[in-house]
Amino acid sequence: MSAPRPTIYDVARAAGVSKSLVSLVLRGSDRVSEASRAAVESAIRDLGYRPSRAATDLAAGRTRLVAVLIDDFANPWFVELVRGLGQVLAPAGYRVTVVDSANAATAEDPVEGVLSMHADGIVVARDVPRALVDSAASPIVIAGTRTDAPVGVDVVANDDGAGARLAALHVIGLGHRRIGHLAAGGGAARARAASFIATAVEAGSEVVATDYTGPATEAAGFDAAGSLLRDHAGISAIFAANDVMAIGALGAARDLGIPVPAGLSIVGYDNTPLARTHLIHLTTVDDSGFGVGREAGRLLIARMAGREPVGVARTLQPSLVVRGTTGPAR
């Protein structure tokens, strides 16, 4: 059996001082005499003591934890967001914990779950719960275009309007004049829909949009695309609220015997890892979920350190990635 790990009490006994004095030495306090500091440091070396960073942070009123509130971890965009956050936060000594408000297995209210963590910072990547903003004592950064983002809260988002315009101009340039749009709920989806429809109509195209306002899932995309293609003849292109819905549309087209892109062009949004696979090879708008996460992490670190004014808004510019699911209209 291995020997028990030395504790802070062992260090105190070996150095002939109190536990409180050992804590002062570990925190680098200048309220310790050189003789006592030397005795504590010698005991630490002799015993091989390694202080618990978690305990030290807790004593200092910190958790070194950042909570991320999302609404659907089945959407790979959130994976990219968390990767970007981690790239910035991990080197600064912060851990990231994700709370998925769409997880039916979680009995606890997601807002209460986040608040109970006493995280040093919070990233909200869904429409913003007012109760969280009103109750949180920690800095909050909103990631993405969200409905009713509170005034005075920091936001990092992609320019959804610009991205949807890129998608519209692409399909219009390919000659598509009757276009379907798979809508969804949430601020980002609504911004994309408004911009796409306005751009297409201005160019003389017709857009048939679904009235769905629920989560942007693959199943929702499959059902909505199937209905559009069965009920509205002549649709030759579909723009989906995100990549996951676009993949659902690909499944609907397959089941209806419509070849992509020869018989139907499909455009997604987010440029997720799924869209980049050789099997799917989806034309999509890259809104840099990784970049949004990285910028949100940088802003949150500045906020936790008391730097920068409250209410900063940063907008990342999207780009169109043309792959194998779009082609000229027949």
N, C-alpha and C positions, 0 to 999 in steps of 0.2 A: 504494500500500500504506500502511495506517495505521501510525503510529508505535507501537512496543511500549509497553505499559502500564508505568509506573514501578514499581519494586519497592522493598522495604524497604531493599535494599542501595544503591539510587540515593539514597534519602533520607539514609542514613547518610553516603555520600560527600559529598553536597551540604552537609550540616550539619557535616561534619568530626568525626563521632563514630562509635562502634561500632554495629553492628546491635543488640546487646543493649541499648544505651542507648535506641535508637529504640523497642524493644519495651517498655521501662519507661515511656516517655512515653505510648505508645499505651494501656497498661494503667492510666494515671493514677497511677503510683507516686509516692510522696513522697520517694523516694531519688534524685532528680534535681535538680541545681542549676537555678536560674531561668534562668541564661544558656544552659545546654545545652537546657533545655526550649524556650526561645524560638527557638534555632537550629533545632531539629527541627521545630517547628510552622511556622516560616517556610519550611523546605525542603518540607514537605508541601503548603503552599499554592502555592508556586512550581511544583512538579512536578505538582500535581493528583493526588497519590497518594491512593488509597482503600484502606485496609487490608482484608484478607480477614477477615471475621468468623469464617469456618470455621477459618482458621488460628489466629486469636486464641483461639477457644474450645478448639481442640485443645491449644494450649500451656497453657491453664489446666485441662486435664483434663476438658473438657466436649465433647459432640458437638451439643448443642442439638437432639437427636433423641428422639422418643418412638416406641417400637415398639408396634404394636397386633397382638395375636395373635387371629385369628378362625378359625372353622371352615367358613365358606361365604359367600364374597362374592356368590354368586348370590341370597342372601337380602337384600332391600333394607333390612331392619332395621339391618344393619351400616353401610349408607350413612348412615342417620340418626345412628347412634352416632358415626361418624367426623366428620360435620358438626358435631355438638355438641362433640366434642373440639377440632376445629379452631377453633371460635369462641372458645374459652378459651385454647388453647395458642398459636395464631398471634400474637396481640397480645403474648404474653409472650416471643416470639422462638423458639418451638419448631416444628420440622417434624414431621409425622406420617408414618410409614411403616407400611404394613399387610402382615402376613404371613398368608396364607391356608393353613391346615394341610390343607384339603381339595383344594388345587390339585394334581392328579396330575402336572402338568408340572414341579413343583418337586421336584428330586431330593434336595435338601438337607433334612435333618431340620429341621422348623420351629423346634423349641426351639434347636437349634444356630444356625439362621439368626438368631433373635432375639438370642441371646447374642453372636454375632459382630459385631453392630452397635454394641456398647458404648453402647447408648442411655442417656440420662440417666434415663429412666423407662419403665416398661412397663405397658401396659393389656392384661389378659387377658379376652377376650370369648368364651370357650369353657370347657368343663370344664378344670380347672386341671392342667397337667402338673407332677407332683411334682418332676421334674428341673429345671424352670425355677425353681421356688421355692427349691430347694436350692442352685442354682448362680448365680443372678442377684445381682450386686452392687448393682443399681439398685433404687429403690423400685418396688413393684408395686401396682396397683389392679385389682381384679376388677370387671368390668362385667356385671351380670346375675346371675340365680340360677344357681349352678354346683354341680355335684356335688363333694362333698368339698372345699369351699373351706377352705384351711388356716387354722388359728387364728392370729390375729395379723397377718393380711393385710387391707388395706382393701377394702371391698366397697360398690359402689353398685348397687342393683337396684330393679326394680319389684316391687310386692307381687303376685306371681303368683297366690297363693291368693285374694286379694280380687278380682282381675280375673276369674278363672274363676268365682267366685261371681256376679259381675255378669252374665256370659254365661249361666250356668245359670238365674238368676232371670228373665232376659229371655225365654228360650225357654219356660220353665215358665209364665210369665205369658201367653204367647201360646197356651197350651193344649196344648203338645206333651208327650206322655207316654211316647213310645218314641223315644229319642234315641241317635244314634250319636256316638262320639267317635273322632277320628283321632289316635292317640297317636304319640309320637316319642321318641327318645333325648335325654338331657341333663337337667340339673337343673331348668331352667325348665319344660320340657314335662312332667316328672313332677309337679312342684308344681301345675301347671295341671290335669292329669288328676285328681289326688287330690281337689282342691278341687271341681272341677266334678262329679265322680261323687258325692261325699259330699253336696253341696247338692241335686242332683237326686233322689237316692234318699231323702233326708230329706223331700223334698216329695212323695214318692209316685210319682216317675217312674222308668222303667227306662232304664238306660244300657247300650248294647252298645259296648264299647271294643275297638279293635284291639290286637294284642299286638306291633306293630311297634316296634322300638327303634333304628332307624337315623336318618339325617339327615332333618330335616323339609323335604323338597323337594316341588316341584310334582308330579313323577312319582310319588312315594310317596303323596301325597294322592289323586291320580287313581286309582291302583291300589287303595288301601285303601277309598276311598269306593265304587268300583265293586263291590268284594267285599261290603261292608256292605249296599249297596242290593239286590244280587242275592240274597244269602243270608239276609237278615233282613227279612221282610215287616213292614210297618207303621211303619218308621222315617220320621218326618216332619220331623226336624231333625238337623243334624250340627254339632258343635263341633269345630273343628280346632285342633291344637297351635299353629299360627301362620297368618298370612295366605297364605303360599305354598302350604301344604297345602290351605287352604280354596279357593284358586283351582283347584287340582287337582280338588277335589270338585265345583266348578262345571262343569268339563269332563266329569267322569264323569256328572253329572246330565244334561247336554246330550246325551251319547251314548246314554243310556238313555231319552231322551225324557221326562224328568221336569222340569216347569217349576219355576223358582225365582222367587219364593217360594211360588207357588200350591200346588205339590206337595211342596216340600222347602225348609225354611229352613236357611241356612248361616251360621255365625258363625266368624270368624277371630280372630286375636290379633296385635297389634303396631301396627295402624293405619299400615301402610306406605304410601308414595306410590302403589303399585299399587291398594291398597284404596280410595284416595281418588279414583281416576279415575272419570269419568262412565260409562265402559263397564262396569266391574266393580261399583262402588258397593257395596262389601262392608260388611255389619254386622260390627263388630270391637271389640276392646278396645284402647284407646289406652294403651300402657305407656310412652310418651314416650321412645323410643330417643334422640331428640335431647337430651332432658333428662338421661338417664342419662349420655350422653357429656359433656355440659357439667359435671355434678357430678363425674364421674370426673376430668375435666381439672382442675377446681379443687382437688380433693383431691390429685391428683398434684403439682400446682405447690406446694402446701403441704408435701407430703412431701419433694419435691426441695430445698426451702428449709429443711428441718429443723423445720418447724412441725407441730403437732398430734400427739397420741399415736398409736402404731401400733395397728391393729385397729379403725379406725373403720368403722361400718356405717351407710349411709344408704339409706332406703327411700322410693321415690317411689310415690304413690298413683295407681292406674289409673282410667280412666273408660270407660264404654260409649258407643260411637258407633253409633247405629242408622241404617242406610241401607236399600238396596233388596233385600237378600237374605234378609230375615226377614219373616214374616207369620203370621197366625193359622193354627192347625192346622185341617185340614178335618174 
